[in-house]
Amino acid sequence: MKKTALITGAGRRFGFELAKALLAEGYQLFAHYNSSRDGIDELESLGAKGIQADFTDTASIKAMIKTISNATNSIELLVNNASCFFDNDTVDNHENALAAVFQVHGMAPYLLISGLQQQLSHSENGLVINITDIYADRPSTDYIAYCAAKAALANMTQSFAKTLAPSVRVNAIQPGPILFLPEHDKEHRLKVLDETPLRVEGGLEPMIETVRFLRDNPFITGESIKVDGGRGLMI
């Protein structure tokens, strides 16, 4: 019987590569996206079911939960990966940005974990993985709202780990400089790498391997694992 996974923010970067890896392992996959279908068409061609939801809209999240609940009785893996990365200037000058930061990183994961609890409990080894950030522990003054929202998700990880045990495990991954954004110039990249003990851009495979580690070790819950090349030691 196929295992089922749901990945939010599955159309690009880590979400996309993880989705492809799980499809290659034979998972039935729900690939969430918001407005852009970048990557979703390819995932659907590989067997995924694309599912749209605006995480700033509670009704949209609940409709997504209902669709998934009607489609499957069991979910082995939920990865809360969707994100919006806004700096202070964006939050201060765009009316909806502050709410979006907390809705995407806090409200949506909370509703998904709660709303899909039955499906997660029905699997043999139900697992939730929340993608937080190394800055959840040591916040950046340039991204105050983002860091606070990720810290809320980190706290939620521990709360749900206690609440849903023993039937569902809940853990988190804290990525560091795994994959620079296109807008990051050479100076920025060199500065970040100089502040990272392992001095390399990690790539996405270490993140995927950490998902597999958390999936395959049944005696870990309530933990956050940094995948950051040691950068968390330096900030």
C-alpha positions in Angstrom: 0.0 0.0 0.0 1.3 3.4 -1.0 2.3 5.9 1.7 0.8 9.3 1.4 2.6 12.7 1.9 1.5 16.3 1.9 4.1 19.0 1.2 3.2 22.6 1.4 5.0 25.1 -0.9 5.9 22.2 -3.2 6.4 24.1 -6.4 9.9 25.3 -6.0 13.3 24.9 -4.2 13.2 22.5 -1.3 9.5 21.6 -1.5 9.9 20.7 -5.2 13.0 18.6 -4.8 11.6 16.8 -1.7 8.4 16.1 -3.6 10.3 14.5 -6.5 12.3 12.4 -4.1 9.2 11.1 -2.4 7.5 10.4 -5.7 10.6 8.4 -6.7 10.1 6.3 -3.5 6.5 5.5 -4.5 4.6 8.0 -2.3 1.2 9.2 -3.2 1.8 12.9 -2.9 -0.3 16.0 -2.4 1.7 19.0 -3.7 0.4 22.3 -2.3 0.9 25.6 -4.1 -0.5 29.1 -3.8 -0.6 31.4 -6.9 2.3 30.0 -9.0 2.2 26.6 -10.6 6.0 26.6 -11.1 7.1 23.0 -10.7 3.6 21.7 -10.1 3.0 20.6 -13.7 6.1 18.5 -13.5 5.2 17.0 -10.2 1.7 16.1 -11.6 3.3 14.5 -14.6 5.2 12.3 -12.1 2.0 11.3 -10.3 1.4 14.0 -7.7 -1.9 15.7 -7.1 -1.5 19.5 -7.1 -3.7 21.3 -4.6 -4.1 25.0 -4.5 -4.7 27.0 -1.3 -4.0 30.6 -0.2 -2.6 30.3 3.3 -3.6 33.8 4.2 -7.2 32.8 3.9 -8.6 30.5 6.6 -11.5 29.3 4.4 -9.0 28.3 1.7 -6.9 26.2 4.2 -10.0 24.5 5.5 -11.2 23.7 2.0 -7.8 22.1 1.3 -8.0 20.0 4.4 -11.5 18.8 3.4 -10.3 17.9 -0.1 -7.4 15.9 1.3 -9.5 14.2 4.0 -12.0 13.1 1.4 -9.2 11.7 -0.8 -7.3 9.6 1.8 -7.7 8.0 5.2 -4.0 8.0 6.0 -1.1 10.4 5.8 2.3 9.2 6.8 4.1 12.5 6.3 3.1 16.2 6.5 5.8 18.7 5.7 4.9 22.3 6.6 7.3 24.0 4.2 5.4 27.0 2.7 7.0 30.3 3.6 7.0 34.0 2.9 10.2 35.9 3.6 9.5 39.6 4.3 11.9 42.1 5.8 11.0 44.9 8.2 10.5 47.4 5.4 8.1 45.1 3.5 6.1 44.4 6.7 6.0 48.1 7.7 4.9 49.4 4.3 2.6 46.7 2.9 -0.8 46.4 4.6 -1.2 42.6 4.4 2.5 41.5 4.8 2.5 41.3 8.6 -0.6 39.2 8.8 0.7 37.0 5.9 3.9 36.2 7.8 2.0 34.9 10.8 -0.7 33.2 8.8 1.6 31.3 6.5 4.1 30.2 9.3 1.6 29.9 12.2 -2.0 29.6 11.4 -1.7 27.4 8.3 0.5 24.7 10.0 -1.7 24.8 13.1 -4.9 24.2 11.0 -3.2 21.5 8.9 -1.9 19.5 11.8 -5.1 19.8 13.7 -7.3 19.2 10.7 -5.4 16.2 9.4 -4.7 14.6 12.8 -7.0 11.7 12.2 -5.3 10.8 8.9 -1.9 11.2 10.6 -3.0 8.9 13.5 -4.3 6.3 11.1 -0.9 5.7 9.6 1.6 3.3 11.1 4.2 6.1 11.7 2.5 9.5 11.3 5.1 12.3 11.1 4.9 16.0 10.9 8.0 18.0 9.9 7.9 21.8 10.3 10.5 23.8 8.4 11.5 26.6 10.8 14.8 28.5 10.6 18.0 28.9 12.5 16.9 32.5 13.2 14.0 31.2 15.3 16.5 30.8 18.1 18.6 33.9 17.4 16.4 36.4 15.6 17.6 38.8 12.9 16.8 42.5 13.6 16.1 42.9 9.8 13.4 40.3 9.7 11.6 40.7 13.1 8.1 39.5 12.1 9.5 36.5 10.0 11.7 35.4 12.9 8.9 35.7 15.4 6.6 33.7 13.2 9.2 30.9 12.7 9.8 30.9 16.5 6.0 30.4 17.0 6.2 27.4 14.6 9.2 26.0 16.6 7.2 26.3 19.8 4.2 24.7 18.1 6.4 21.8 17.1 7.0 20.9 20.7 3.4 21.5 21.8 2.0 19.2 19.1 4.7 16.6 19.8 3.4 16.3 23.4 -0.2 16.5 22.4 -0.2 14.0 19.5 2.1 11.4 21.1 2.3 8.4 20.8 0.4 8.1 17.6 2.0 11.0 15.7 5.5 12.4 15.9 6.3 16.1 15.3 9.7 17.5 14.6 11.3 20.5 12.9 14.2 21.2 10.6 16.1 24.5 10.9 17.8 25.3 7.5 20.7 27.7 7.1 22.4 28.6 3.9 21.3 25.6 1.9 20.4 27.4 -1.4 21.0 31.1 -2.1 18.2 33.1 -3.8 18.8 34.5 -7.3 18.8 38.1 -5.9 21.7 37.3 -3.6 24.8 38.9 -5.1 28.3 37.6 -4.8 29.2 39.9 -1.9 26.2 38.6 0.1 27.0 35.0 -0.7 30.7 35.4 0.3 29.7 37.1 3.6 27.3 34.4 4.5 29.8 31.6 3.7 32.5 33.4 5.6 30.1 33.3 8.7 29.4 29.6 8.1 31.9 27.2 9.7 31.7 24.6 6.9 32.0 27.5 4.3 29.8 25.9 1.6 26.3 26.3 0.3 24.7 23.2 1.6 22.3 22.4 -1.3 19.0 20.6 -0.9 20.1 17.0 -0.5 21.1 17.4 3.1 17.6 18.7 3.9 16.1 15.7 2.1 18.3 13.3 3.9 17.2 14.9 7.2 13.6 14.3 6.3 14.5 10.6 5.7 16.3 10.4 9.0 13.4 11.8 10.9 11.0 9.5 9.0 13.1 6.4 9.5 13.9 6.9 13.2 10.7 6.2 15.2 12.1 7.3 18.5 12.5 11.0 17.8 9.8 13.6 18.5 9.7 17.2 19.6 13.2 17.9 18.2 14.6 20.6 15.9 17.6 19.7 13.8 19.8 22.4 12.3 20.9 21.8 8.7 23.1 24.9 8.4 26.7 24.1 8.1 27.2 25.4 11.6 26.0 28.9 10.8 23.7 28.8 13.9 26.9 28.9 16.0 27.9 32.2 14.5 24.8 34.3 14.5 
